[in-house]
Amino acid sequence: MDDGAYTGVVAALWAEARCLTEIDAAIGAQAQLSGVRLRLAGMGAERAAKAAQKLLDDGAGALVSWGTCGALQSELFAGDVVLPHAVRDEAGTVYDTDARWRTRVRAALSPELGSAHEGVLLSAARPWATAAEKRRGGAAGAAVVDMESAAVARVALDVGVPFLAIRVIVDAVDVTIPSAAIAGVDTLGRVRPWPFALQLLRRPGQLMRLPRLGRDFAKATDGLHSIAATCLPAIASASVRHA
């Protein structure tokens, strides 16, 4: 590994990655920006860890988990920005994010995005789709949930490089995610037409919930676009020997 030449950014979904820059729709695809290298991992902890390790092996001096998340608290809504002060896995292991780096990114946010939330991000092994399970996670002290951030944090902190999670909320705590939006997509989040249609045939009532999910996902990706437009120098800053 070289002397921290850039910040490595791990994104699970193609739509999340494209908010930062254009990138091929393939697991392991990479794109280079000013001071930042983005790697598309696909969903899940194992893929995220592999992507993070590859970025470190190629010279990253800091790591970011980038993308969307679900809310576990009632005061959080679609489009809200989350810069968690800590990430926790389902086994209870807690990984702190870098406070100085987090402060620099928060200061660079567009005022239109409002204040970033800094509560605990919980990384789960699977999507949390129902309001009931999201409320249980909130009762245990977490603010939001994703599937990848703890894996990226573990890789970063095992070798002592700075770690940060940058997430924007898609689904509020009271929103149940339709099964078509989970079983009907591939690991990069792209719709698989036949599985998607089969889920709708099995549970046609979920069709009524899809428009809201689409609007909420658009709010989240708009937020990620805004962060990319204003915060890239702050994101890149941790890879220059941490001051």
C-alpha positions, 0 to 999 in steps of 0.5 A, spaced: 500 500 500 502 506 498 502 512 502 495 514 502 494 517 495 486 517 495 480 516 499 476 509 497 469 509 497 465 503 497 458 503 494 453 497 494 448 499 488 449 502 481 444 507 482 448 510 489 455 509 485 452 514 479 450 519 484 458 520 485 460 519 478 459 515 472 461 507 473 460 501 469 454 496 472 459 491 474 461 488 481 468 490 482 467 496 477 472 502 479 472 510 477 477 515 479 475 522 481 479 528 484 482 524 490 477 519 491 476 512 488 469 509 487 468 501 487 462 498 486 461 492 491 454 489 490 449 488 496 451 485 503 457 485 508 461 480 504 462 484 498 463 490 501 469 488 505 472 485 499 471 492 495 474 495 501 480 491 502 481 491 494 481 499 495 486 499 501 490 494 497 490 499 491 493 504 495 487 508 499 488 511 505 481 512 508 475 508 507 467 511 506 461 507 506 457 511 501 449 510 499 442 509 502 439 507 508 433 506 512 430 510 518 429 506 525 427 513 528 420 516 527 423 523 526 427 521 520 425 521 513 426 520 506 432 525 504 435 526 510 443 525 511 446 521 516 453 522 518 453 517 524 458 517 529 458 510 530 456 504 526 454 497 529 453 490 527 448 485 529 453 482 534 454 488 537 461 490 535 461 498 535 466 502 530 467 509 531 467 514 525 472 519 524 470 525 528 474 530 525 473 528 518 465 527 519 466 535 521 469 537 515 464 533 511 458 536 515 461 543 514 461 542 506 454 540 506 449 544 502 444 548 506 438 545 502 440 538 505 439 541 512 443 538 518 446 531 518 444 526 523 449 523 527 446 517 530 448 510 530 448 506 524 446 499 524 448 494 519 444 488 518 445 481 514 439 482 510 434 488 508 429 490 514 423 491 510 417 492 515 415 497 520 415 492 526 422 490 525 425 497 524 422 500 530 425 494 534 432 496 531 430 503 533 428 501 540 435 498 541 438 505 540 440 505 532 438 511 528 438 508 521 440 501 518 444 498 512 447 492 510 454 494 508 457 500 513 460 495 519 464 491 514 467 497 511 468 500 518 472 493 520 476 493 514 478 500 515 479 500 522 483 493 522 489 497 519 488 503 522 485 508 517 480 513 517 473 511 516 466 515 515 459 513 513 455 517 508 448 515 508 441 518 505 435 515 508 430 512 503 424 509 507 422 512 513 420 507 519 413 506 518 414 504 511 414 497 509 418 495 503 414 491 498 417 484 496 418 486 489 423 491 491 427 486 495 426 479 491 425 483 484 432 486 484 439 484 483 445 485 487 446 492 484 439 494 485 437 493 478 430 490 477 430 483 474 423 483 470 421 476 471 422 476 479 419 483 479 413 481 476 412 474 479 412 478 486 407 483 484 403 477 481 403 473 488 402 480 492 398 485 488 397 489 493 404 491 494 403 495 487 400 501 491 406 502 495 411 502 489 410 509 487 412 512 494 418 508 494 420 510 488 419 517 490 423 516 496 429 513 493 429 519 488 429 524 494 435 519 497 439 519 490 438 527 490 441 528 496 447 523 494 448 528 488 448 534 492 453 531 497 457 529 491 457 536 488 459 540 494 463 535 499 468 531 494 474 535 497 472 534 504 471 526 502 478 526 499 481 530 505 482 524 509 487 520 504 492 526 505 495 524 511 490 525 517 492 532 520 
